[in-house]
C-alpha cells in the first residue's frame, strides 16, 4: 500500500507545480498588457491614425512640432494666451479648438487658456509671462491684447511687449512656436483696424506666423458684425467664438 501511495503523491505534487506555473505566467502576461494599454508613449506608437493626422496638418511649422513630439513620444502642449476676449467655458474658441484637436490627434494634445484683463504693457510689467513659462508650451496662440491696448499703449510699446513676451518664453524653451492673432473685430472702429494691420506687419517683419481670422468675420463696417459679439462688444458671443475657432482649426486640420 505504501509503495502505491508514494508514486501517486509524486504525481499530484508535480501537477500542482505545473498548474501554478501556468497560472503565474498568465497573470504576468495580463499585467504587462494592462501597462502597455495605459502608457502614453505606447499609445503614440500603436495608434495607426496619428501619423496620418500629422501628415495632413496644413501648416508646415505646426506639422513640424507635432512630428517632433511624436518622435519623442510626447504630448503637444498648446497655450491660448491673451485678453478676456478668449472667453471661458465649453463655447469659448480656445475650448472648442483644444477639444477638437484632442479628438483629432487621439489625446496627444494638452491645452490651457491663460487670459488677463489688462494691456500688454501691464502683462509684461506684472511679469505675467512667468505663467506662460511655467506651462512650457510647444505652441502659443497669442492674442497680444490688441483691443485692450487701443488708446492705452503706443505702437512702439506694443511691439516691444510682444517681443519681450516671446523672448522670455523662448529663453526657457527655444523651440516654442508662436502664432500671433488680433482680438475680435468691433463695429465701426477707426484706429483699432490700423493696430491690427500693425500687428500683421510686426509678425511679417519678425518671421512669426500670423492668423488673420478677421477675414472670416463679417465686415466690421457693417451692422452684421454686431450679431457675432456680446452686448458691450468686449468679446465674441457664441457665434463669434465659432468663427474664431474654425479659423484656428484650419491651421491644424485639413
C-alpha positions as CSV (number, residue, x, y, z in Angstrom):
1,X,0.0,0.0,0.0
2,X,2.8,2.4,0.9
3,X,4.5,1.6,-2.5
4,X,1.3,2.6,-4.4
5,X,0.8,5.8,-2.3
6,X,4.3,7.3,-2.9
7,X,4.0,7.5,-6.8
8,X,0.5,9.0,-6.5
9,X,1.8,11.7,-4.2
10,X,4.7,12.5,-6.6
11,X,2.3,12.8,-9.5
12,X,-0.1,15.1,-7.5
13,X,2.9,17.3,-6.4
14,X,4.2,17.7,-10.0
15,X,0.7,18.5,-11.2
16,X,0.3,21.3,-8.6
17,X,3.7,22.8,-9.6
18,X,2.9,22.8,-13.3
19,X,-0.6,24.3,-12.8
20,X,0.8,27.0,-10.5
21,X,3.5,27.9,-13.1
22,X,0.9,28.2,-15.9
23,X,-1.3,30.5,-13.7
24,X,1.7,32.7,-12.8
25,X,2.6,33.1,-16.5
26,X,-0.9,34.1,-17.4
27,X,-1.0,36.7,-14.5
28,X,2.3,38.3,-15.7
29,X,1.1,38.5,-19.3
30,X,-2.1,40.1,-18.3
31,X,-0.4,42.7,-16.2
32,X,2.0,43.6,-18.9
33,X,-0.8,44.1,-21.4
34,X,-2.6,46.5,-18.9
35,X,0.6,48.5,-18.5
36,X,1.0,48.9,-22.3
37,X,-2.6,49.9,-22.6
38,X,-2.3,52.9,-20.2
39,X,1.2,54.0,-21.3
40,X,1.0,57.4,-23.2
41,X,4.2,56.5,-25.1
42,X,2.8,53.2,-26.3
43,X,-0.4,55.0,-27.4
44,X,1.7,57.1,-29.7
45,X,3.5,54.1,-31.2
46,X,0.4,51.9,-31.7
47,X,-2.1,54.5,-33.0
48,X,-2.2,54.0,-36.7
49,X,-4.3,57.1,-37.3
50,X,-1.9,59.5,-35.6
51,X,0.8,59.6,-38.4
52,X,-1.9,60.2,-41.0
53,X,-3.4,63.1,-39.0
54,X,0.0,64.7,-38.6
55,X,0.9,64.3,-42.3
56,X,-2.4,66.1,-43.0
57,X,-1.7,69.2,-40.9
58,X,-1.8,72.1,-43.5
59,X,0.7,74.4,-41.7
60,X,4.2,73.0,-42.0
61,X,5.6,74.7,-39.0
62,X,2.8,73.3,-36.8
63,X,3.3,69.9,-38.5
64,X,6.9,70.0,-37.6
65,X,6.0,70.5,-33.9
66,X,3.7,67.5,-34.0
67,X,6.2,65.3,-35.7
68,X,8.9,66.1,-33.2
69,X,6.5,65.4,-30.3
70,X,5.5,62.0,-31.9
71,X,9.1,61.0,-32.4
72,X,9.9,61.8,-28.8
73,X,6.7,60.1,-27.6
74,X,5.5,63.4,-26.0
75,X,2.2,65.3,-25.9
76,X,1.9,68.6,-27.8
77,X,1.3,71.4,-25.3
78,X,-0.7,74.3,-26.6
79,X,-1.4,77.5,-24.7
80,X,-4.0,80.1,-25.7
81,X,-2.7,83.4,-24.4
82,X,-4.4,86.8,-24.4
83,X,-7.2,89.0,-23.0
84,X,-10.6,88.1,-21.7
85,X,-11.8,88.1,-25.3
86,X,-10.6,84.5,-25.3
87,X,-13.7,83.7,-23.3
88,X,-14.4,80.8,-20.9
89,X,-16.4,77.6,-20.8
90,X,-17.2,75.0,-23.5
91,X,-18.4,77.5,-26.0
92,X,-15.2,79.6,-26.0
93,X,-13.0,79.3,-29.1
94,X,-9.9,78.0,-27.1
95,X,-12.0,75.3,-25.6
96,X,-13.6,74.3,-28.9
97,X,-10.2,74.3,-30.6
98,X,-8.5,72.3,-27.8
99,X,-11.2,69.7,-27.6
100,X,-11.3,69.2,-31.3
101,X,-7.5,68.8,-31.5
102,X,-7.6,66.2,-28.7
103,X,-10.1,64.2,-30.7
104,X,-8.3,64.6,-34.0
105,X,-4.9,63.6,-32.5
106,X,-6.1,61.0,-30.2
107,X,-5.4,62.8,-26.9
108,X,-1.8,63.5,-27.8
109,X,-2.6,67.2,-27.3
110,X,-2.9,69.1,-24.0
111,X,-4.1,72.7,-23.8
112,X,-4.6,75.6,-21.4
113,X,-6.0,79.1,-21.6
114,X,-4.2,82.0,-19.9
115,X,-6.3,85.2,-20.1
116,X,-5.9,88.5,-18.4
117,X,-8.0,91.7,-18.1
118,X,-5.1,94.1,-18.8
119,X,-3.0,95.7,-21.6
120,X,0.2,94.1,-23.0
121,X,2.3,96.6,-21.0
122,X,0.7,95.6,-17.8
123,X,1.1,92.0,-18.7
124,X,4.9,92.5,-19.0
125,X,5.3,94.9,-16.1
126,X,3.5,92.4,-13.8
127,X,5.6,89.5,-15.0
128,X,2.6,87.5,-16.1
129,X,4.8,85.9,-18.7
130,X,6.0,83.7,-15.8
131,X,2.6,81.9,-16.0
132,X,3.4,81.1,-19.6
133,X,6.9,79.9,-18.9
134,X,5.6,77.6,-16.2
135,X,3.5,75.7,-18.8
136,X,6.5,75.0,-21.1
137,X,4.2,75.1,-24.2
138,X,5.2,73.8,-27.7
139,X,2.7,76.2,-29.4
140,X,1.3,79.5,-28.2
141,X,-1.7,81.1,-29.9
142,X,-1.1,84.7,-28.7
143,X,-3.7,87.4,-28.9
144,X,-1.5,90.2,-27.6
145,X,-4.1,92.4,-26.0
146,X,-4.6,94.4,-29.2
147,X,-8.1,95.7,-28.4
148,X,-7.1,96.4,-24.7
149,X,-4.1,98.4,-26.0
150,X,-6.3,100.6,-28.1
151,X,-5.7,104.2,-26.8
152,X,-3.7,102.9,-23.9
153,X,-0.4,101.6,-25.3
154,X,1.7,103.1,-28.1
155,X,2.6,101.1,-31.3
156,X,6.2,101.1,-30.2
157,X,5.4,99.7,-26.7
158,X,3.0,97.2,-28.2
159,X,5.8,95.8,-30.4
160,X,8.2,95.7,-27.5
161,X,5.9,93.9,-25.1
162,X,5.1,91.3,-27.7
163,X,8.8,90.7,-28.4
164,X,9.7,90.7,-24.7
165,X,7.0,88.0,-24.1
166,X,8.2,85.8,-26.9
167,X,11.9,86.2,-25.9
168,X,11.2,85.3,-22.3
169,X,9.3,82.2,-23.3
170,X,11.9,81.1,-25.8
171,X,14.7,81.6,-23.3
172,X,13.0,78.8,-21.3
173,X,12.0,76.7,-24.3
174,X,13.7,77.9,-27.5
175,X,11.5,75.9,-30.0
176,X,8.2,77.2,-28.8
177,X,6.1,78.2,-31.8
178,X,4.2,81.5,-31.5
179,X,1.1,82.3,-33.7
180,X,0.1,85.9,-33.4
181,X,-3.5,87.0,-34.0
182,X,-5.6,90.1,-33.3
183,X,-8.5,90.4,-30.9
184,X,-12.0,90.1,-32.5
185,X,-13.3,92.9,-34.8
186,X,-15.6,95.6,-33.4
187,X,-18.2,97.7,-35.3
188,X,-17.2,101.0,-36.9
189,X,-13.7,101.0,-35.4
190,X,-11.3,103.8,-36.6
191,X,-7.9,103.5,-35.1
192,X,-8.2,99.8,-34.0
193,X,-8.0,98.4,-37.5
194,X,-4.7,100.1,-38.1
195,X,-3.4,98.5,-34.9
196,X,-4.4,95.1,-36.3
197,X,-2.5,95.9,-39.5
198,X,0.5,96.9,-37.4
199,X,0.4,93.5,-35.7
200,X,0.3,91.8,-39.1
201,X,3.4,93.9,-40.2
202,X,5.2,93.1,-36.9
203,X,4.6,89.3,-37.5
204,X,5.9,89.5,-41.1
205,X,8.9,91.7,-40.1
206,X,10.0,89.2,-37.5
207,X,9.1,85.9,-39.2
208,X,6.2,84.9,-36.9
209,X,3.1,83.1,-38.0
210,X,0.1,85.5,-38.2
211,X,-3.6,84.3,-38.2
212,X,-5.9,86.8,-39.9
213,X,-9.1,85.4,-38.5
214,X,-10.8,88.8,-39.3
215,X,-11.1,87.5,-42.9
216,X,-13.8,85.1,-41.8
217,X,-15.9,87.6,-39.8
218,X,-18.5,89.9,-41.4
219,X,-17.1,93.3,-42.4
220,X,-16.6,95.4,-39.2
221,X,-18.1,98.4,-41.1
222,X,-21.5,96.6,-41.4
223,X,-24.3,96.0,-38.8
224,X,-23.9,92.3,-39.3
225,X,-20.8,92.2,-37.1
226,X,-22.9,93.0,-34.1
227,X,-24.5,89.6,-34.4
228,X,-21.2,88.0,-33.5
229,X,-20.3,90.0,-30.4
230,X,-21.6,90.3,-26.9
231,X,-23.6,93.3,-25.8
232,X,-20.7,95.6,-24.8
233,X,-18.5,94.3,-27.8
234,X,-15.8,93.3,-25.3
235,X,-15.8,89.7,-26.5
236,X,-17.4,87.4,-29.1
237,X,-20.7,85.7,-28.4
238,X,-21.2,82.0,-29.2
239,X,-21.5,82.8,-32.9
240,X,-18.3,84.8,-32.9
241,X,-16.4,82.2,-31.0
242,X,-17.4,79.6,-33.5
243,X,-16.0,81.7,-36.4
244,X,-12.7,82.2,-34.5
245,X,-12.4,78.6,-33.6
246,X,-13.0,77.4,-37.1
247,X,-10.3,79.7,-38.4
248,X,-7.7,78.5,-35.9
249,X,-8.6,74.8,-36.7
250,X,-7.9,75.4,-40.3
251,X,-4.2,75.7,-39.4
252,X,-4.2,72.2,-37.8
253,X,-6.8,70.1,-39.7
254,X,-7.2,69.8,-43.4
